[in-house]
Amino acid sequence: MQTWPTGSFATGSTSIVYTPNGLLFYNAQTGAGAIGTIDSAGNHTTHITYPNGAFALSWNRVA
């Protein structure tokens, strides 16, 4: 089990999905997102962030 300090991840993510490039975090209310990875030691690194409106709003499924 791994715990991360407050602020390690963006707040408001409504979906977190595995992709070949890492975990995709998506916020359905703002259309914002991020891609990050978790290494074998459990450390999270954010690689790319997408601002509000980068994705369509209100997706209820992300695949």
Predicted model as a PDB file, atoms N, CA, C, CB and O in Angstrom, pLDDT in the B-factor column:
MODEL        1                                                                  
ATOM      1  N   MET A   1       0.848  -1.165   0.000  1.00 71.00           N  
ATOM      2  CA  MET A   1       0.000   0.000   0.000  1.00 71.00           C  
ATOM      3  C   MET A   1       0.896   1.230   0.000  1.00 71.00           C  
ATOM      4  CB  MET A   1      -0.966  -0.004   1.216  1.00 71.00           C  
ATOM      5  O   MET A   1       1.941   1.260   0.649  1.00 71.00           O  
ATOM      6  N   GLN A   2       0.467   2.233  -0.735  1.00 75.00           N  
ATOM      7  CA  GLN A   2       1.224   3.476  -0.854  1.00 75.00           C  
ATOM      8  C   GLN A   2       0.306   4.647  -0.529  1.00 75.00           C  
ATOM      9  CB  GLN A   2       1.834   3.629  -2.279  1.00 75.00           C  
ATOM     10  O   GLN A   2      -0.855   4.658  -0.939  1.00 75.00           O  
ATOM     11  N   THR A   3       0.811   5.619   0.194  1.00 81.00           N  
ATOM     12  CA  THR A   3       0.060   6.853   0.422  1.00 81.00           C  
ATOM     13  C   THR A   3       0.873   8.011  -0.142  1.00 81.00           C  
ATOM     14  CB  THR A   3      -0.246   7.065   1.949  1.00 81.00           C  
ATOM     15  O   THR A   3       2.104   7.983  -0.144  1.00 81.00           O  
ATOM     16  N   TRP A   4       0.167   9.025  -0.618  1.00 77.00           N  
ATOM     17  CA  TRP A   4       0.817  10.210  -1.176  1.00 77.00           C  
ATOM     18  C   TRP A   4       0.342  11.422  -0.398  1.00 77.00           C  
ATOM     19  CB  TRP A   4       0.512  10.368  -2.700  1.00 77.00           C  
ATOM     20  O   TRP A   4      -0.798  11.454   0.065  1.00 77.00           O  
ATOM     21  N   PRO A   5       1.203  12.422  -0.249  1.00 79.00           N  
ATOM     22  CA  PRO A   5       0.795  13.617   0.489  1.00 79.00           C  
ATOM     23  C   PRO A   5      -0.273  14.412  -0.263  1.00 79.00           C  
ATOM     24  CB  PRO A   5       2.007  14.503   0.759  1.00 79.00           C  
ATOM     25  O   PRO A   5      -0.413  14.299  -1.481  1.00 79.00           O  
ATOM     26  N   THR A   6      -1.004  15.200   0.476  1.00 80.00           N  
ATOM     27  CA  THR A   6      -2.012  16.073  -0.105  1.00 80.00           C  
ATOM     28  C   THR A   6      -1.385  16.916  -1.204  1.00 80.00           C  
ATOM     29  CB  THR A   6      -2.652  16.970   0.973  1.00 80.00           C  
ATOM     30  O   THR A   6      -0.282  17.441  -1.048  1.00 80.00           O  
ATOM     31  N   GLY A   7      -2.096  17.040  -2.311  1.00 74.00           N  
ATOM     32  CA  GLY A   7      -1.615  17.835  -3.433  1.00 74.00           C  
ATOM     33  C   GLY A   7      -0.807  17.059  -4.454  1.00 74.00           C  
ATOM     34  O   GLY A   7      -0.372  17.633  -5.452  1.00 74.00           O  
ATOM     35  N   SER A   8      -0.594  15.768  -4.233  1.00 74.00           N  
ATOM     36  CA  SER A   8       0.181  14.961  -5.175  1.00 74.00           C  
ATOM     37  C   SER A   8      -0.554  14.744  -6.490  1.00 74.00           C  
ATOM     38  CB  SER A   8       0.519  13.623  -4.555  1.00 74.00           C  
ATOM     39  O   SER A   8       0.073  14.532  -7.528  1.00 74.00           O  
ATOM     40  N   PHE A   9      -1.859  14.795  -6.447  1.00 75.00           N  
ATOM     41  CA  PHE A   9      -2.674  14.596  -7.637  1.00 75.00           C  
ATOM     42  C   PHE A   9      -3.623  15.782  -7.778  1.00 75.00           C  
ATOM     43  CB  PHE A   9      -3.464  13.252  -7.563  1.00 75.00           C  
ATOM     44  O   PHE A   9      -3.981  16.423  -6.791  1.00 75.00           O  
ATOM     45  N   ALA A  10      -4.023  16.064  -9.009  1.00 72.00           N  
ATOM     46  CA  ALA A  10      -5.010  17.116  -9.241  1.00 72.00           C  
ATOM     47  C   ALA A  10      -6.331  16.697  -8.602  1.00 72.00           C  
ATOM     48  CB  ALA A  10      -5.192  17.394 -10.770  1.00 72.00           C  
ATOM     49  O   ALA A  10      -6.691  15.520  -8.615  1.00 72.00           O  
ATOM     50  N   THR A  11      -7.038  17.657  -8.052  1.00 79.00           N  
ATOM     51  CA  THR A  11      -8.338  17.358  -7.456  1.00 79.00           C  
ATOM     52  C   THR A  11      -9.414  17.346  -8.536  1.00 79.00           C  
ATOM     53  CB  THR A  11      -8.688  18.386  -6.353  1.00 79.00           C  
ATOM     54  O   THR A  11      -9.256  17.968  -9.587  1.00 79.00           O  
ATOM     55  N   GLY A  12     -10.483  16.653  -8.277  1.00 86.00           N  
ATOM     56  CA  GLY A  12     -11.639  16.666  -9.155  1.00 86.00           C  
ATOM     57  C   GLY A  12     -11.646  15.630 -10.260  1.00 86.00           C  
ATOM     58  O   GLY A  12     -12.560  15.625 -11.084  1.00 86.00           O  
ATOM     59  N   SER A  13     -10.660  14.757 -10.303  1.00 88.00           N  
ATOM     60  CA  SER A  13     -10.675  13.736 -11.354  1.00 88.00           C  
ATOM     61  C   SER A  13     -11.900  12.861 -11.198  1.00 88.00           C  
ATOM     62  CB  SER A  13      -9.392  12.878 -11.314  1.00 88.00           C  
ATOM     63  O   SER A  13     -12.183  12.356 -10.112  1.00 88.00           O  
ATOM     64  N   THR A  14     -12.633  12.681 -12.303  1.00 90.00           N  
ATOM     65  CA  THR A  14     -13.823  11.836 -12.277  1.00 90.00           C  
ATOM     66  C   THR A  14     -13.547  10.474 -12.888  1.00 90.00           C  
ATOM     67  CB  THR A  14     -14.969  12.513 -13.013  1.00 90.00           C  
ATOM     68  O   THR A  14     -14.315   9.534 -12.689  1.00 90.00           O  
ATOM     69  N   SER A  15     -12.446  10.364 -13.634  1.00 90.00           N  
ATOM     70  CA  SER A  15     -12.037   9.085 -14.212  1.00 90.00           C  
ATOM     71  C   SER A  15     -10.517   8.993 -14.169  1.00 90.00           C  
ATOM     72  CB  SER A  15     -12.563   8.930 -15.673  1.00 90.00           C  
ATOM     73  O   SER A  15      -9.810   9.972 -14.408  1.00 90.00           O  
ATOM     74  N   ILE A  16     -10.040   7.812 -13.863  1.00 91.00           N  
ATOM     75  CA  ILE A  16      -8.612   7.505 -13.931  1.00 91.00           C  
ATOM     76  C   ILE A  16      -8.508   6.214 -14.716  1.00 91.00           C  
ATOM     77  CB  ILE A  16      -7.947   7.380 -12.490  1.00 91.00           C  
ATOM     78  O   ILE A  16      -9.052   5.186 -14.312  1.00 91.00           O  
ATOM     79  N   VAL A  17      -7.801   6.269 -15.847  1.00 93.00           N  
ATOM     80  CA  VAL A  17      -7.775   5.151 -16.782  1.00 93.00           C  
ATOM     81  C   VAL A  17      -6.332   4.816 -17.137  1.00 93.00           C  
ATOM     82  CB  VAL A  17      -8.589   5.478 -18.055  1.00 93.00           C  
ATOM     83  O   VAL A  17      -5.523   5.716 -17.368  1.00 93.00           O  
ATOM     84  N   TYR A  18      -6.005   3.525 -17.183  1.00 92.00           N  
ATOM     85  CA  TYR A  18      -4.685   3.090 -17.624  1.00 92.00           C  
ATOM     86  C   TYR A  18      -4.577   3.258 -19.139  1.00 92.00           C  
ATOM     87  CB  TYR A  18      -4.420   1.615 -17.213  1.00 92.00           C  
ATOM     88  O   TYR A  18      -5.496   2.890 -19.870  1.00 92.00           O  
ATOM     89  N   THR A  19      -3.469   3.807 -19.607  1.00 92.00           N  
ATOM     90  CA  THR A  19      -3.158   3.889 -21.038  1.00 92.00           C  
ATOM     91  C   THR A  19      -1.735   3.371 -21.227  1.00 92.00           C  
ATOM     92  CB  THR A  19      -3.310   5.366 -21.587  1.00 92.00           C  
ATOM     93  O   THR A  19      -1.005   3.251 -20.243  1.00 92.00           O  
ATOM     94  N   PRO A  20      -1.319   3.064 -22.440  1.00 92.00           N  
ATOM     95  CA  PRO A  20       0.057   2.634 -22.670  1.00 92.00           C  
ATOM     96  C   PRO A  20       1.092   3.695 -22.280  1.00 92.00           C  
ATOM     97  CB  PRO A  20       0.235   2.267 -24.122  1.00 92.00           C  
ATOM     98  O   PRO A  20       2.258   3.372 -22.056  1.00 92.00           O  
ATOM     99  N   ASN A  21       0.665   4.964 -22.199  1.00 90.00           N  
ATOM    100  CA  ASN A  21       1.572   6.052 -21.832  1.00 90.00           C  
ATOM    101  C   ASN A  21       1.505   6.429 -20.367  1.00 90.00           C  
ATOM    102  CB  ASN A  21       1.275   7.254 -22.659  1.00 90.00           C  
ATOM    103  O   ASN A  21       2.223   7.331 -19.935  1.00 90.00           O  
ATOM    104  N   GLY A  22       0.663   5.767 -19.592  1.00 93.00           N  
ATOM    105  CA  GLY A  22       0.522   6.072 -18.172  1.00 93.00           C  
ATOM    106  C   GLY A  22      -0.940   6.183 -17.792  1.00 93.00           C  
ATOM    107  O   GLY A  22      -1.820   5.800 -18.562  1.00 93.00           O  
ATOM    108  N   LEU A  23      -1.193   6.700 -16.620  1.00 93.00           N  
ATOM    109  CA  LEU A  23      -2.552   6.877 -16.131  1.00 93.00           C  
ATOM    110  C   LEU A  23      -3.106   8.198 -16.645  1.00 93.00           C  
ATOM    111  CB  LEU A  23      -2.594   6.828 -14.586  1.00 93.00           C  
ATOM    112  O   LEU A  23      -2.450   9.235 -16.540  1.00 93.00           O  
ATOM    113  N   LEU A  24      -4.308   8.160 -17.199  1.00 93.00           N  
ATOM    114  CA  LEU A  24      -4.994   9.368 -17.644  1.00 93.00           C  
ATOM    115  C   LEU A  24      -5.974   9.771 -16.561  1.00 93.00           C  
ATOM    116  CB  LEU A  24      -5.721   9.149 -19.011  1.00 93.00           C  
ATOM    117  O   LEU A  24      -6.850   8.992 -16.184  1.00 93.00           O  
ATOM    118  N   PHE A  25      -5.824  10.992 -16.059  1.00 93.00           N  
ATOM    119  CA  PHE A  25      -6.733  11.574 -15.082  1.00 93.00           C  
ATOM    120  C   PHE A  25      -7.617  12.556 -15.850  1.00 93.00           C  
ATOM    121  CB  PHE A  25      -5.951  12.284 -13.892  1.00 93.00           C  
ATOM    122  O   PHE A  25      -7.103  13.412 -16.569  1.00 93.00           O  
ATOM    123  N   TYR A  26      -8.942  12.444 -15.708  1.00 94.00           N  
ATOM    124  CA  TYR A  26      -9.884  13.279 -16.461  1.00 94.00           C  
ATOM    125  C   TYR A  26     -10.904  13.890 -15.516  1.00 94.00           C  
ATOM    126  CB  TYR A  26     -10.596  12.457 -17.559  1.00 94.00           C  
ATOM    127  O   TYR A  26     -11.412  13.218 -14.619  1.00 94.00           O  
ATOM    128  N   ASN A  27     -11.202  15.176 -15.722  1.00 94.00           N  
ATOM    129  CA  ASN A  27     -12.200  15.881 -14.932  1.00 94.00           C  
ATOM    130  C   ASN A  27     -13.371  16.214 -15.846  1.00 94.00           C  
ATOM    131  CB  ASN A  27     -11.604  17.171 -14.277  1.00 94.00           C  
ATOM    132  O   ASN A  27     -13.237  17.061 -16.730  1.00 94.00           O  
ATOM    133  N   ALA A  28     -14.520  15.565 -15.653  1.00 94.00           N  
ATOM    134  CA  ALA A  28     -15.687  15.734 -16.517  1.00 94.00           C  
ATOM    135  C   ALA A  28     -16.314  17.117 -16.406  1.00 94.00           C  
ATOM    136  CB  ALA A  28     -16.717  14.691 -16.189  1.00 94.00           C  
ATOM    137  O   ALA A  28     -16.979  17.564 -17.341  1.00 94.00           O  
ATOM    138  N   GLN A  29     -16.118  17.801 -15.286  1.00 94.00           N  
ATOM    139  CA  GLN A  29     -16.717  19.124 -15.106  1.00 94.00           C  
ATOM    140  C   GLN A  29     -15.934  20.221 -15.823  1.00 94.00           C  
ATOM    141  CB  GLN A  29     -16.813  19.450 -13.628  1.00 94.00           C  
ATOM    142  O   GLN A  29     -16.522  21.205 -16.274  1.00 94.00           O  
ATOM    143  N   THR A  30     -14.608  20.063 -15.935  1.00 95.00           N  
ATOM    144  CA  THR A  30     -13.782  21.124 -16.518  1.00 95.00           C  
ATOM    145  C   THR A  30     -13.145  20.749 -17.851  1.00 95.00           C  
ATOM    146  CB  THR A  30     -12.706  21.504 -15.555  1.00 95.00           C  
ATOM    147  O   THR A  30     -12.706  21.628 -18.591  1.00 95.00           O  
ATOM    148  N   GLY A  31     -13.089  19.454 -18.169  1.00 95.00           N  
ATOM    149  CA  GLY A  31     -12.409  18.994 -19.380  1.00 95.00           C  
ATOM    150  C   GLY A  31     -10.900  18.972 -19.238  1.00 95.00           C  
ATOM    151  O   GLY A  31     -10.192  18.779 -20.226  1.00 95.00           O  
ATOM    152  N   ALA A  32     -10.393  19.165 -18.027  1.00 95.00           N  
ATOM    153  CA  ALA A  32      -8.950  19.121 -17.774  1.00 95.00           C  
ATOM    154  C   ALA A  32      -8.499  17.681 -17.615  1.00 95.00           C  
ATOM    155  CB  ALA A  32      -8.582  19.943 -16.517  1.00 95.00           C  
ATOM    156  O   ALA A  32      -9.318  16.791 -17.385  1.00 95.00           O  
ATOM    157  N   GLY A  33      -7.202  17.448 -17.736  1.00 93.00           N  
ATOM    158  CA  GLY A  33      -6.677  16.108 -17.562  1.00 93.00           C  
ATOM    159  C   GLY A  33      -5.187  16.123 -17.334  1.00 93.00           C  
ATOM    160  O   GLY A  33      -4.546  17.174 -17.355  1.00 93.00           O  
ATOM    161  N   ALA A  34      -4.647  14.946 -17.118  1.00 93.00           N  
ATOM    162  CA  ALA A  34      -3.208  14.779 -16.917  1.00 93.00           C  
ATOM    163  C   ALA A  34      -2.843  13.338 -17.209  1.00 93.00           C  
ATOM    164  CB  ALA A  34      -2.784  15.177 -15.474  1.00 93.00           C  
ATOM    165  O   ALA A  34      -3.678  12.438 -17.121  1.00 93.00           O  
ATOM    166  N   ILE A  35      -1.585  13.136 -17.555  1.00 93.00           N  
ATOM    167  CA  ILE A  35      -1.049  11.784 -17.704  1.00 93.00           C  
ATOM    168  C   ILE A  35       0.141  11.665 -16.769  1.00 93.00           C  
ATOM    169  CB  ILE A  35      -0.640  11.476 -19.195  1.00 93.00           C  
ATOM    170  O   ILE A  35       1.028  12.519 -16.758  1.00 93.00           O  
ATOM    171  N   GLY A  36       0.149  10.597 -15.985  1.00 92.00           N  
ATOM    172  CA  GLY A  36       1.241  10.359 -15.049  1.00 92.00           C  
ATOM    173  C   GLY A  36       1.548   8.880 -14.949  1.00 92.00           C  
ATOM    174  O   GLY A  36       0.783   8.038 -15.420  1.00 92.00           O  
ATOM    175  N   THR A  37       2.669   8.578 -14.335  1.00 93.00           N  
ATOM    176  CA  THR A  37       3.058   7.184 -14.129  1.00 93.00           C  
ATOM    177  C   THR A  37       3.399   6.961 -12.664  1.00 93.00           C  
ATOM    178  CB  THR A  37       4.258   6.805 -15.031  1.00 93.00           C  
ATOM    179  O   THR A  37       3.724   7.892 -11.928  1.00 93.00           O  
ATOM    180  N   ILE A  38       3.315   5.705 -12.267  1.00 90.00           N  
ATOM    181  CA  ILE A  38       3.727   5.286 -10.926  1.00 90.00           C  
ATOM    182  C   ILE A  38       4.819   4.253 -11.113  1.00 90.00           C  
ATOM    183  CB  ILE A  38       2.517   4.709 -10.083  1.00 90.00           C  
ATOM    184  O   ILE A  38       4.603   3.228 -11.758  1.00 90.00           O  
ATOM    185  N   ASP A  39       5.999   4.517 -10.548  1.00 90.00           N  
ATOM    186  CA  ASP A  39       7.131   3.604 -10.736  1.00 90.00           C  
ATOM    187  C   ASP A  39       7.061   2.433  -9.760  1.00 90.00           C  
ATOM    188  CB  ASP A  39       8.460   4.353 -10.561  1.00 90.00           C  
ATOM    189  O   ASP A  39       6.150   2.359  -8.935  1.00 90.00           O  
ATOM    190  N   SER A  40       8.014   1.532  -9.856  1.00 90.00           N  
ATOM    191  CA  SER A  40       8.005   0.312  -9.038  1.00 90.00           C  
ATOM    192  C   SER A  40       8.133   0.590  -7.539  1.00 90.00           C  
ATOM    193  CB  SER A  40       9.129  -0.599  -9.473  1.00 90.00           C  
ATOM    194  O   SER A  40       7.778  -0.254  -6.718  1.00 90.00           O  
ATOM    195  N   ALA A  41       8.639   1.771  -7.185  1.00 87.00           N  
ATOM    196  CA  ALA A  41       8.741   2.150  -5.773  1.00 87.00           C  
ATOM    197  C   ALA A  41       7.476   2.854  -5.278  1.00 87.00           C  
ATOM    198  CB  ALA A  41       9.952   3.054  -5.558  1.00 87.00           C  
ATOM    199  O   ALA A  41       7.377   3.211  -4.105  1.00 87.00           O  
ATOM    200  N   GLY A  42       6.501   3.052  -6.189  1.00 84.00           N  
ATOM    201  CA  GLY A  42       5.256   3.697  -5.800  1.00 84.00           C  
ATOM    202  C   GLY A  42       5.260   5.202  -5.934  1.00 84.00           C  
ATOM    203  O   GLY A  42       4.336   5.862  -5.457  1.00 84.00           O  
ATOM    204  N   ASN A  43       6.276   5.767  -6.571  1.00 85.00           N  
ATOM    205  CA  ASN A  43       6.355   7.217  -6.752  1.00 85.00           C  
ATOM    206  C   ASN A  43       5.583   7.637  -7.998  1.00 85.00           C  
ATOM    207  CB  ASN A  43       7.825   7.675  -6.853  1.00 85.00           C  
ATOM    208  O   ASN A  43       5.732   7.045  -9.067  1.00 85.00           O  
ATOM    209  N   HIS A  44       4.762   8.661  -7.842  1.00 86.00           N  
ATOM    210  CA  HIS A  44       3.969   9.178  -8.964  1.00 86.00           C  
ATOM    211  C   HIS A  44       4.687  10.369  -9.594  1.00 86.00           C  
ATOM    212  CB  HIS A  44       2.542   9.589  -8.494  1.00 86.00           C  
ATOM    213  O   HIS A  44       5.225  11.229  -8.897  1.00 86.00           O  
ATOM    214  N   THR A  45       4.684  10.401 -10.932  1.00 90.00           N  
ATOM    215  CA  THR A  45       5.231  11.525 -11.681  1.00 90.00           C  
ATOM    216  C   THR A  45       4.201  11.956 -12.719  1.00 90.00           C  
ATOM    217  CB  THR A  45       6.590  11.151 -12.358  1.00 90.00           C  
ATOM    218  O   THR A  45       3.725  11.136 -13.504  1.00 90.00           O  
ATOM    219  N   THR A  46       3.856  13.248 -12.724  1.00 90.00           N  
ATOM    220  CA  THR A  46       2.977  13.792 -13.754  1.00 90.00           C  
ATOM    221  C   THR A  46       3.840  14.185 -14.934  1.00 90.00           C  
ATOM    222  CB  THR A  46       2.149  15.011 -13.226  1.00 90.00           C  
ATOM    223  O   THR A  46       4.815  14.921 -14.776  1.00 90.00           O  
ATOM    224  N   HIS A  47       3.490  13.700 -16.121  1.00 92.00           N  
ATOM    225  CA  HIS A  47       4.283  13.975 -17.323  1.00 92.00           C  
ATOM    226  C   HIS A  47       3.666  15.053 -18.203  1.00 92.00           C  
ATOM    227  CB  HIS A  47       4.455  12.710 -18.127  1.00 92.00           C  
ATOM    228  O   HIS A  47       4.380  15.871 -18.783  1.00 92.00           O  
ATOM    229  N   ILE A  48       2.346  15.054 -18.303  1.00 92.00           N  
ATOM    230  CA  ILE A  48       1.647  16.000 -19.166  1.00 92.00           C  
ATOM    231  C   ILE A  48       0.394  16.474 -18.434  1.00 92.00           C  
ATOM    232  CB  ILE A  48       1.285  15.353 -20.552  1.00 92.00           C  
ATOM    233  O   ILE A  48      -0.316  15.670 -17.828  1.00 92.00           O  
ATOM    234  N   THR A  49       0.125  17.771 -18.489  1.00 92.00           N  
ATOM    235  CA  THR A  49      -1.141  18.281 -17.970  1.00 92.00           C  
ATOM    236  C   THR A  49      -1.902  18.942 -19.113  1.00 92.00           C  
ATOM    237  CB  THR A  49      -0.908  19.286 -16.796  1.00 92.00           C  
ATOM    238  O   THR A  49      -1.308  19.551 -20.003  1.00 92.00           O  
ATOM    239  N   TYR A  50      -3.204  18.813 -19.075  1.00 94.00           N  
ATOM    240  CA  TYR A  50      -4.091  19.399 -20.073  1.00 94.00           C  
ATOM    241  C   TYR A  50      -4.998  20.390 -19.359  1.00 94.00           C  
ATOM    242  CB  TYR A  50      -4.924  18.300 -20.824  1.00 94.00           C  
ATOM    243  O   TYR A  50      -5.626  20.028 -18.364  1.00 94.00           O  
ATOM    244  N   PRO A  51      -5.086  21.619 -19.830  1.00 95.00           N  
ATOM    245  CA  PRO A  51      -5.871  22.645 -19.129  1.00 95.00           C  
ATOM    246  C   PRO A  51      -7.373  22.422 -19.277  1.00 95.00           C  
ATOM    247  CB  PRO A  51      -5.507  24.029 -19.651  1.00 95.00           C  
ATOM    248  O   PRO A  51      -7.820  21.584 -20.060  1.00 95.00           O  
ATOM    249  N   ASN A  52      -8.139  23.189 -18.510  1.00 94.00           N  
ATOM    250  CA  ASN A  52      -9.603  23.165 -18.632  1.00 94.00           C  
ATOM    251  C   ASN A  52      -9.977  23.329 -20.094  1.00 94.00           C  
ATOM    252  CB  ASN A  52     -10.264  24.284 -17.765  1.00 94.00           C  
ATOM    253  O   ASN A  52      -9.423  24.173 -20.799  1.00 94.00           O  
ATOM    254  N   GLY A  53     -10.927  22.510 -20.543  1.00 94.00           N  
ATOM    255  CA  GLY A  53     -11.407  22.586 -21.912  1.00 94.00           C  
ATOM    256  C   GLY A  53     -10.593  21.797 -22.920  1.00 94.00           C  
ATOM    257  O   GLY A  53     -10.945  21.772 -24.099  1.00 94.00           O  
ATOM    258  N   ALA A  54      -9.522  21.157 -22.497  1.00 94.00           N  
ATOM    259  CA  ALA A  54      -8.707  20.369 -23.431  1.00 94.00           C  
ATOM    260  C   ALA A  54      -9.472  19.150 -23.938  1.00 94.00           C  
ATOM    261  CB  ALA A  54      -7.399  19.923 -22.756  1.00 94.00           C  
ATOM    262  O   ALA A  54      -9.270  18.711 -25.070  1.00 94.00           O  
ATOM    263  N   PHE A  55     -10.349  18.608 -23.100  1.00 93.00           N  
ATOM    264  CA  PHE A  55     -11.191  17.476 -23.474  1.00 93.00           C  
ATOM    265  C   PHE A  55     -12.644  17.929 -23.413  1.00 93.00           C  
ATOM    266  CB  PHE A  55     -10.943  16.242 -22.540  1.00 93.00           C  
ATOM    267  O   PHE A  55     -12.965  18.917 -22.753  1.00 93.00           O  
ATOM    268  N   ALA A  56     -13.516  17.207 -24.101  1.00 93.00           N  
ATOM    269  CA  ALA A  56     -14.945  17.486 -24.023  1.00 93.00           C  
ATOM    270  C   ALA A  56     -15.421  17.312 -22.586  1.00 93.00           C  
ATOM    271  CB  ALA A  56     -15.741  16.564 -24.980  1.00 93.00           C  
ATOM    272  O   ALA A  56     -14.832  16.560 -21.809  1.00 93.00           O  
ATOM    273  N   LEU A  57     -16.485  18.011 -22.250  1.00 94.00           N  
ATOM    274  CA  LEU A  57     -17.052  17.921 -20.906  1.00 94.00           C  
ATOM    275  C   LEU A  57     -18.023  16.751 -20.797  1.00 94.00           C  
ATOM    276  CB  LEU A  57     -17.759  19.226 -20.537  1.00 94.00           C  
ATOM    277  O   LEU A  57     -18.582  16.290 -21.792  1.00 94.00           O  
ATOM    278  N   SER A  58     -18.209  16.289 -19.577  1.00 91.00           N  
ATOM    279  CA  SER A  58     -19.261  15.336 -19.197  1.00 91.00           C  
ATOM    280  C   SER A  58     -19.097  13.927 -19.735  1.00 91.00           C  
ATOM    281  CB  SER A  58     -20.559  15.850 -19.645  1.00 91.00           C  
ATOM    282  O   SER A  58     -20.078  13.188 -19.808  1.00 91.00           O  
ATOM    283  N   TRP A  59     -17.889  13.530 -20.114  1.00 90.00           N  
ATOM    284  CA  TRP A  59     -17.724  12.119 -20.469  1.00 90.00           C  
ATOM    285  C   TRP A  59     -18.041  11.267 -19.254  1.00 90.00           C  
ATOM    286  CB  TRP A  59     -16.284  11.829 -20.984  1.00 90.00           C  
ATOM    287  O   TRP A  59     -17.613  11.586 -18.145  1.00 90.00           O  
ATOM    288  N   ASN A  60     -18.783  10.189 -19.448  1.00 84.00           N  
ATOM    289  CA  ASN A  60     -19.032   9.292 -18.314  1.00 84.00           C  
ATOM    290  C   ASN A  60     -18.303   7.961 -18.489  1.00 84.00           C  
ATOM    291  CB  ASN A  60     -20.538   9.044 -18.150  1.00 84.00           C  
ATOM    292  O   ASN A  60     -18.346   7.109 -17.602  1.00 84.00           O  
ATOM    293  N   ARG A  61     -17.635   7.782 -19.626  1.00 82.00           N  
ATOM    294  CA  ARG A  61     -16.787   6.607 -19.854  1.00 82.00           C  
ATOM    295  C   ARG A  61     -15.550   7.039 -20.596  1.00 82.00           C  
ATOM    296  CB  ARG A  61     -17.541   5.504 -20.642  1.00 82.00           C  
ATOM    297  O   ARG A  61     -15.629   7.755 -21.594  1.00 82.00           O  
ATOM    298  N   VAL A  62     -14.419   6.608 -20.116  1.00 81.00           N  
ATOM    299  CA  VAL A  62     -13.141   6.882 -20.792  1.00 81.00           C  
ATOM    300  C   VAL A  62     -12.475   5.546 -21.000  1.00 81.00           C  
ATOM    301  CB  VAL A  62     -12.216   7.868 -19.962  1.00 81.00           C  
ATOM    302  O   VAL A  62     -12.276   4.794 -20.046  1.00 81.00           O  
ATOM    303  N   ALA A  63     -12.128   5.240 -22.236  1.00 76.00           N  
ATOM    304  CA  ALA A  63     -11.524   3.937 -22.536  1.00 76.00           C  
ATOM    305  C   ALA A  63     -10.242   4.114 -23.312  1.00 76.00           C  
ATOM    306  CB  ALA A  63     -12.494   3.052 -23.323  1.00 76.00           C  
ATOM    307  O   ALA A  63      -9.588   3.130 -23.657  1.00 76.00           O  
TER     308      ALA A  63                                                      
ENDMDL                                                                          
END                                                                             
